[in-house]
Amino acid sequence: MDETGLKSLLQHLPVSWWEADRELRVIDSGGGAFDDTRTAQRFLDTVTDQWQALDPSQATDLSQARGASRATDTSRGTDTPRATDDRKAGDHWRTGDHSRTGNHWRARFDGRVFDVNWPLDPARQDRLRGIAVEVTPEPATEPATEPATESASAPGPEPTPPPAPAPASPPATTTRRYDAFADLAPAAAFIRDPDGRYVWANHAYAHLYGTTPEHVIGKDVRQVDAPADADRVLALDQEVLARGKPVRHTLTYHRSDGTTGHAAGHRFPVHEGTQTCVAGIYIDISDHTRALHQRQQAEENLYALRDHSGLPCALISAGGRILQASAAAAELLQTRLSDLVGRRAHTLLAPAPDLPALRRSWHALIARRSRRVETSTVLVDGRGRQRRAQLHLTTVGRGPSRAASVWAVITHQSLAHEPHPPLTASQVRILSLLAAGRSNAEIATSLRLSRQTVDYHLSRLRDLLNAPTRCALVARAYVLGILAPQSWPPRSATAGHPQSAT
């Protein structure tokens, strides 16, 4: 983890870190313990006073450094650079020569107790670094220092007298904020020693195994995981310890009921006392993985149905572009599948009287006013020939106001033919009555036309449909999709009602 990542992590923890110059003036600070640099400076001043109280031999150097800092701050402002000959305090801090307990002690600030490490080695030439972690005060009677009085900050050789005993500590049941967050966080977390024994685990981690943290902490990983899983876990632990860097991965584990779960997260080294342990933070992604697997299976089934059913079908976006298509659709339209995908769907439609109705149906589908539409249309293939097809349109996607795409499936298709002028309504009615077995006279009587007008229409239809006889004319009307093949009495393939002739 680089320095930026470390600072971001500390920003959410009850920690304060700082960098100060040789005059003990805060240059940079962070962490979640304090909100601003001014509080961090007050904390550093308090820590300095308390450190002097615990180690009076260093009082002169620190008092000189702080006195010079405050005098200059008063005359020039806190942001003004200054030159000083007083280098003793800075030189003293760089040496890190402390005989008590190194650079670590406990201090109190604004009623809160912190474990202080200052200065941290190695120190930069012009900066001193320190860190303090807020801890739970123990109810023991060991002396804890209070903030120094204002007179302690004045220059002088006299050490600051020890502060009065601290007020009563909070109840022992009070826990650190970090511990509470970690213990009750939804992400599963644990710490194991190098031998694979659990040092700590939170509730979410224990829940993965259907138990509680008390039944996990202190156990060996071989007592929690199956043998094969335990070997893999220990190998990954050793890899993390050897590399000394975090590792992100996805793992498979087995629950107590025998089912398999999946988790994703990080594993990284941490220091626990005198040994380096392995910590991990994971999120259970079993439901997510199962959903992805089910979706993958559904897509595979859909693709198999699309490619092997023999049905011409295509997935069309809301904007009218073909997103997917079956091989049967490409064969029907006499084009390559790669040329069909990405094409605008309206370029495959021939001008026909029912085209405006198809467009209205399409807009109703996209606007979710309709879920399914069954209609008829005339398609144009790659050779310019036309054929009438029965079209089934179904919306895909569950958006609140707009469908994402539409599946188009062709179930019935006519014979491909060269384009011909569209038939009039009278011509379609004559073909319907002719297919029903009516004579010319009966057709004329039914339509209230003269016998000569009916003869003219039949002659014209034979020329348009290239049919030499009455029987051939009826057959051509069916194979070209003019008459609906599944209705009786005969009617137009574009008729909107079963009892309608056209």
ZIWOPE-V363233 format. One record per residue. N is the residue number from 0. RES is the residue in one letter. PHI is phi in radians with two decimals (none if undefined). Layout:
n=N res=RES phi=PHI
n=N res=RES phi=PHI
This chain:
n=0 res=M phi=none
n=1 res=D phi=-1.38
n=2 res=E phi=-1.16
n=3 res=T phi=-1.13
n=4 res=G phi=-1.12
n=5 res=L phi=-1.13
n=6 res=K phi=-1.11
n=7 res=S phi=-1.13
n=8 res=L phi=-1.16
n=9 res=L phi=-1.18
n=10 res=Q phi=-1.10
n=11 res=H phi=-1.86
n=12 res=L phi=-2.03
n=13 res=P phi=-1.30
n=14 res=V phi=-2.30
n=15 res=S phi=-2.23
n=16 res=W phi=-2.12
n=17 res=W phi=-2.65
n=18 res=E phi=-2.22
n=19 res=A phi=-2.21
n=20 res=D phi=-1.47
n=21 res=R phi=-1.21
n=22 res=E phi=-1.58
n=23 res=L phi=1.08
n=24 res=R phi=-1.85
n=25 res=V phi=-1.15
n=26 res=I phi=-1.74
n=27 res=D phi=-2.58
n=28 res=S phi=-2.72
n=29 res=G phi=-3.05
n=30 res=G phi=1.72
n=31 res=G phi=-1.64
n=32 res=A phi=-1.32
n=33 res=F phi=-2.19
n=34 res=D phi=-1.60
n=35 res=D phi=-2.55
n=36 res=T phi=-1.21
n=37 res=R phi=-1.09
n=38 res=T phi=-1.15
n=39 res=A phi=-1.08
n=40 res=Q phi=-1.19
n=41 res=R phi=-1.06
n=42 res=F phi=-1.11
n=43 res=L phi=-1.12
n=44 res=D phi=-1.07
n=45 res=T phi=-1.13
n=46 res=V phi=-1.07
n=47 res=T phi=-1.09
n=48 res=D phi=-1.08
n=49 res=Q phi=-1.22
n=50 res=W phi=-1.13
n=51 res=Q phi=-1.10
n=52 res=A phi=-1.13
n=53 res=L phi=-1.44
n=54 res=D phi=-2.40
n=55 res=P phi=-1.06
n=56 res=S phi=-1.13
n=57 res=Q phi=-1.75
n=58 res=A phi=-1.10
n=59 res=T phi=-1.10
n=60 res=D phi=-1.09
n=61 res=L phi=-1.20
n=62 res=S phi=-1.11
n=63 res=Q phi=-1.11
n=64 res=A phi=-1.13
n=65 res=R phi=-1.22
n=66 res=G phi=-1.13
n=67 res=A phi=-1.13
n=68 res=S phi=-1.11
n=69 res=R phi=-1.25
n=70 res=A phi=-1.14
n=71 res=T phi=-1.22
n=72 res=D phi=-1.06
n=73 res=T phi=-1.21
n=74 res=S phi=-1.52
n=75 res=R phi=-2.08
n=76 res=G phi=1.65
n=77 res=T phi=-1.25
n=78 res=D phi=-1.77
n=79 res=T phi=-1.58
n=80 res=P phi=-1.11
n=81 res=R phi=-2.55
n=82 res=A phi=-1.88
n=83 res=T phi=-2.56
n=84 res=D phi=-1.61
n=85 res=D phi=-1.50
n=86 res=R phi=-1.82
n=87 res=K phi=-1.16
n=88 res=A phi=-1.13
n=89 res=G phi=-1.09
n=90 res=D phi=-1.10
n=91 res=H phi=-1.09
n=92 res=W phi=-1.18
n=93 res=R phi=-1.18
n=94 res=T phi=-1.27
n=95 res=G phi=1.08
n=96 res=D phi=-1.59
n=97 res=H phi=-2.20
n=98 res=S phi=-1.66
n=99 res=R phi=-1.24
n=100 res=T phi=-2.22
n=101 res=G phi=1.25
n=102 res=N phi=-1.95
n=103 res=H phi=-2.15
n=104 res=W phi=-2.77
n=105 res=R phi=-1.92
n=106 res=A phi=-2.34
n=107 res=R phi=-2.04
n=108 res=F phi=-2.58
n=109 res=D phi=0.91
n=110 res=G phi=1.37
n=111 res=R phi=-2.03
n=112 res=V phi=-1.96
n=113 res=F phi=-2.27
n=114 res=D phi=-1.54
n=115 res=V phi=-1.86
n=116 res=N phi=-2.14
n=117 res=W phi=-2.82
n=118 res=P phi=-1.41
n=119 res=L phi=-1.54
n=120 res=D phi=-1.71
n=121 res=P phi=-1.43
n=122 res=A phi=-1.55
n=123 res=R phi=-1.29
n=124 res=Q phi=-1.10
n=125 res=D phi=-2.03
n=126 res=R phi=-2.41
n=127 res=L phi=-2.07
n=128 res=R phi=-1.94
n=129 res=G phi=-2.61
n=130 res=I phi=-2.54
n=131 res=A phi=-2.36
n=132 res=V phi=-2.02
n=133 res=E phi=-1.24
n=134 res=V phi=-2.23
n=135 res=T phi=-1.43
n=136 res=P phi=-1.09
n=137 res=E phi=-1.48
n=138 res=P phi=-1.31
n=139 res=A phi=-1.20
n=140 res=T phi=-1.70
n=141 res=E phi=-1.11
n=142 res=P phi=-1.19
n=143 res=A phi=-2.12
n=144 res=T phi=-1.42
n=145 res=E phi=-1.71
n=146 res=P phi=-0.98
n=147 res=A phi=-1.22
n=148 res=T phi=-1.30
n=149 res=E phi=-1.12
n=150 res=S phi=-1.19
n=151 res=A phi=-1.22
n=152 res=S phi=-1.44
n=153 res=A phi=-1.34
n=154 res=P phi=-1.07
n=155 res=G phi=2.81
n=156 res=P phi=-1.41
n=157 res=E phi=-1.33
n=158 res=P phi=-1.24
n=159 res=T phi=-1.28
n=160 res=P phi=-1.13
n=161 res=P phi=-1.03
n=162 res=P phi=-1.30
n=163 res=A phi=-1.22
n=164 res=P phi=-1.01
n=165 res=A phi=-1.22
n=166 res=P phi=-1.14
n=167 res=A phi=-1.01
n=168 res=S phi=-1.27
n=169 res=P phi=-1.11
n=170 res=P phi=-0.98
n=171 res=A phi=-1.16
n=172 res=T phi=-1.29
n=173 res=T phi=-1.16
n=174 res=T phi=-1.97
n=175 res=R phi=-1.18
n=176 res=R phi=-1.04
n=177 res=Y phi=-1.09
n=178 res=D phi=-1.09
n=179 res=A phi=-1.14
n=180 res=F phi=-1.10
n=181 res=A phi=-1.15
n=182 res=D phi=-1.23
n=183 res=L phi=-1.90
n=184 res=A phi=-1.18
n=185 res=P phi=-1.21
n=186 res=A phi=-1.41
n=187 res=A phi=-1.30
n=188 res=A phi=-2.39
n=189 res=F phi=-2.68
n=190 res=I phi=-2.37
n=191 res=R phi=-2.17
n=192 res=D phi=-1.39
n=193 res=P phi=-1.07
n=194 res=D phi=-1.54
n=195 res=G phi=1.62
n=196 res=R phi=-1.69
n=197 res=Y phi=-1.28
n=198 res=V phi=-1.61
n=199 res=W phi=-2.77
n=200 res=A phi=-2.69
n=201 res=N phi=-1.67
n=202 res=H phi=-1.15
n=203 res=A phi=-1.11
n=204 res=Y phi=-1.19
n=205 res=A phi=-1.13
n=206 res=H phi=-1.13
n=207 res=L phi=-1.03
n=208 res=Y phi=-1.81
n=209 res=G phi=1.23
n=210 res=T phi=-2.48
n=211 res=T phi=-2.07
n=212 res=P phi=-1.00
n=213 res=E phi=-1.07
n=214 res=H phi=-1.55
n=215 res=V phi=-1.85
n=216 res=I phi=-1.09
n=217 res=G phi=1.65
n=218 res=K phi=-1.56
n=219 res=D phi=-1.41
n=220 res=V phi=-1.07
n=221 res=R phi=-1.22
n=222 res=Q phi=-1.52
n=223 res=V phi=-1.85
n=224 res=D phi=-1.78
n=225 res=A phi=-1.12
n=226 res=P phi=-0.95
n=227 res=A phi=-1.13
n=228 res=D phi=-1.16
n=229 res=A phi=-1.11
n=230 res=D phi=-1.09
n=231 res=R phi=-1.18
n=232 res=V phi=-1.13
n=233 res=L phi=-1.15
n=234 res=A phi=-1.10
n=235 res=L phi=-1.20
n=236 res=D phi=-1.03
n=237 res=Q phi=-1.14
n=238 res=E phi=-1.12
n=239 res=V phi=-1.12
n=240 res=L phi=-1.16
n=241 res=A phi=-1.22
n=242 res=R phi=-1.39
n=243 res=G phi=1.22
n=244 res=K phi=-2.32
n=245 res=P phi=-1.15
n=246 res=V phi=-2.27
n=247 res=R phi=-1.82
n=248 res=H phi=-2.85
n=249 res=T phi=-2.03
n=250 res=L phi=-2.17
n=251 res=T phi=-1.96
n=252 res=Y phi=-2.30
n=253 res=H phi=-2.01
n=254 res=R phi=-1.36
n=255 res=S phi=-1.17
n=256 res=D phi=-1.52
n=257 res=G phi=1.64
n=258 res=T phi=-1.33
n=259 res=T phi=-1.79
n=260 res=G phi=-2.13
n=261 res=H phi=-2.29
n=262 res=A phi=-2.45
n=263 res=A phi=-2.27
n=264 res=G phi=3.01
n=265 res=H phi=-2.08
n=266 res=R phi=-2.22
n=267 res=F phi=-2.68
n=268 res=P phi=-1.40
n=269 res=V phi=-2.41
n=270 res=H phi=-1.75
n=271 res=E phi=-2.16
n=272 res=G phi=1.19
n=273 res=T phi=-1.71
n=274 res=Q phi=-2.14
n=275 res=T phi=-1.65
n=276 res=C phi=-1.94
n=277 res=V phi=-1.98
n=278 res=A phi=-2.00
n=279 res=G phi=-2.55
n=280 res=I phi=-2.29
n=281 res=Y phi=-2.37
n=282 res=I phi=-2.05
n=283 res=D phi=-1.28
n=284 res=I phi=-1.99
n=285 res=S phi=-1.07
n=286 res=D phi=-1.12
n=287 res=H phi=-1.13
n=288 res=T phi=-1.11
n=289 res=R phi=-1.11
n=290 res=A phi=-1.13
n=291 res=L phi=-1.12
n=292 res=H phi=-1.14
n=293 res=Q phi=-1.14
n=294 res=R phi=-1.15
n=295 res=Q phi=-1.09
n=296 res=Q phi=-1.12
n=297 res=A phi=-1.11
n=298 res=E phi=-1.16
n=299 res=E phi=-1.12
n=300 res=N phi=-1.11
n=301 res=L phi=-1.15
n=302 res=Y phi=-1.12
n=303 res=A phi=-1.11
n=304 res=L phi=-1.12
n=305 res=R phi=-1.13
n=306 res=D phi=-1.51
n=307 res=H phi=-2.00
n=308 res=S phi=-1.37
n=309 res=G phi=1.44
n=310 res=L phi=-1.44
n=311 res=P phi=-1.24
n=312 res=C phi=-2.59
n=313 res=A phi=-2.69
n=314 res=L phi=-1.74
n=315 res=I phi=-2.02
n=316 res=S phi=-1.24
n=317 res=A phi=-1.09
n=318 res=G phi=-1.46
n=319 res=G phi=1.64
n=320 res=R phi=-1.78
n=321 res=I phi=-1.32
n=322 res=L phi=-1.64
n=323 res=Q phi=-2.44
n=324 res=A phi=-2.72
n=325 res=S phi=-1.51
n=326 res=A phi=-1.14
n=327 res=A phi=-1.15
n=328 res=A phi=-1.17
n=329 res=A phi=-1.12
n=330 res=E phi=-1.18
n=331 res=L phi=-1.08
n=332 res=L phi=-1.58
n=333 res=Q phi=0.96
n=334 res=T phi=-2.57
n=335 res=R phi=-1.41
n=336 res=L phi=-1.08
n=337 res=S phi=-1.14
n=338 res=D phi=-1.41
n=339 res=L phi=-1.34
n=340 res=V phi=-1.21
n=341 res=G phi=1.68
n=342 res=R phi=-1.46
n=343 res=R phi=-1.29
n=344 res=A phi=-1.16
n=345 res=H phi=-1.21
n=346 res=T phi=-1.27
n=347 res=L phi=-1.67
n=348 res=L phi=-1.80
n=349 res=A phi=-1.53
n=350 res=P phi=-1.07
n=351 res=A phi=-2.64
n=352 res=P phi=-1.05
n=353 res=D phi=-1.57
n=354 res=L phi=-1.14
n=355 res=P phi=-1.03
n=356 res=A phi=-1.16
n=357 res=L phi=-1.12
n=358 res=R phi=-1.14
n=359 res=R phi=-1.13
n=360 res=S phi=-1.12
n=361 res=W phi=-1.10
n=362 res=H phi=-1.13
n=363 res=A phi=-1.16
n=364 res=L phi=-1.15
n=365 res=I phi=-1.11
n=366 res=A phi=-1.42
n=367 res=R phi=1.13
n=368 res=R phi=-1.41
n=369 res=S phi=-2.35
n=370 res=R phi=-1.76
n=371 res=R phi=-2.37
n=372 res=V phi=-2.42
n=373 res=E phi=-2.06
n=374 res=T phi=-2.57
n=375 res=S phi=-2.23
n=376 res=T phi=-2.69
n=377 res=V phi=-1.92
n=378 res=L phi=-1.75
n=379 res=V phi=-2.04
n=380 res=D phi=-1.57
n=381 res=G phi=-1.16
n=382 res=R phi=-1.68
n=383 res=G phi=1.50
n=384 res=R phi=-1.45
n=385 res=Q phi=-1.99
n=386 res=R phi=-2.69
n=387 res=R phi=-1.51
n=388 res=A phi=-2.37
n=389 res=Q phi=-1.52
n=390 res=L phi=-2.02
n=391 res=H phi=-1.95
n=392 res=L phi=-1.99
n=393 res=T phi=-2.36
n=394 res=T phi=-1.29
n=395 res=V phi=-2.23
n=396 res=G phi=1.74
n=397 res=R phi=-2.13
n=398 res=G phi=-1.15
n=399 res=P phi=-1.18
n=400 res=S phi=-2.31
n=401 res=R phi=-2.63
n=402 res=A phi=-1.30
n=403 res=A phi=-1.34
n=404 res=S phi=-2.80
n=405 res=V phi=-2.41
n=406 res=W phi=-1.53
n=407 res=A phi=-2.00
n=408 res=V phi=-2.18
n=409 res=I phi=-1.75
n=410 res=T phi=-1.85
n=411 res=H phi=-2.30
n=412 res=Q phi=-2.51
n=413 res=S phi=-1.61
n=414 res=L phi=-1.28
n=415 res=A phi=-1.20
n=416 res=H phi=-2.61
n=417 res=E phi=-1.24
n=418 res=P phi=-1.07
n=419 res=H phi=-2.38
n=420 res=P phi=-1.03
n=421 res=P phi=-1.10
n=422 res=L phi=-1.35
n=423 res=T phi=-1.39
n=424 res=A phi=-1.08
n=425 res=S phi=-1.14
n=426 res=Q phi=-1.13
n=427 res=V phi=-1.17
n=428 res=R phi=-1.15
n=429 res=I phi=-1.09
n=430 res=L phi=-1.12
n=431 res=S phi=-1.11
n=432 res=L phi=-1.23
n=433 res=L phi=-1.12
n=434 res=A phi=-1.17
n=435 res=A phi=-1.43
n=436 res=G phi=1.66
n=437 res=R phi=-1.34
n=438 res=S phi=-1.43
n=439 res=N phi=-1.08
n=440 res=A phi=-1.17
n=441 res=E phi=-1.15
n=442 res=I phi=-1.11
n=443 res=A phi=-1.09
n=444 res=T phi=-1.15
n=445 res=S phi=-1.16
n=446 res=L phi=-1.70
n=447 res=R phi=1.03
n=448 res=L phi=-2.05
n=449 res=S phi=-1.35
n=450 res=R phi=-1.09
n=451 res=Q phi=-1.16
n=452 res=T phi=-1.16
n=453 res=V phi=-1.15
n=454 res=D phi=-1.07
n=455 res=Y phi=-1.11
n=456 res=H phi=-1.08
n=457 res=L phi=-1.17
n=458 res=S phi=-1.13
n=459 res=R phi=-1.14
n=460 res=L phi=-1.15
n=461 res=R phi=-1.10
n=462 res=D phi=-1.24
n=463 res=L phi=-1.13
n=464 res=L phi=-1.74
n=465 res=N phi=0.98
n=466 res=A phi=-2.16
n=467 res=P phi=-1.34
n=468 res=T phi=-2.24
n=469 res=R phi=-1.11
n=470 res=C phi=-1.12
n=471 res=A phi=-1.12
n=472 res=L phi=-1.13
n=473 res=V phi=-1.15
n=474 res=A phi=-1.07
n=475 res=R phi=-1.10
n=476 res=A phi=-1.10
n=477 res=Y phi=-1.36
n=478 res=V phi=-1.25
n=479 res=L phi=-1.56
n=480 res=G phi=1.41
n=481 res=I phi=-1.33
n=482 res=L phi=-1.84
n=483 res=A phi=-1.25
n=484 res=P phi=-1.33
n=485 res=Q phi=-2.04
n=486 res=S phi=-2.36
n=487 res=W phi=-2.57
n=488 res=P phi=-1.10
n=489 res=P phi=-0.98
n=490 res=R phi=-2.61
n=491 res=S phi=-1.16
n=492 res=A phi=-1.19
n=493 res=T phi=-1.79
n=494 res=A phi=-1.15
n=495 res=G phi=-1.46
n=496 res=H phi=-2.29
n=497 res=P phi=-1.01
n=498 res=Q phi=-1.56
n=499 res=S phi=-1.62
n=500 res=A phi=-1.37
n=501 res=T phi=-2.28
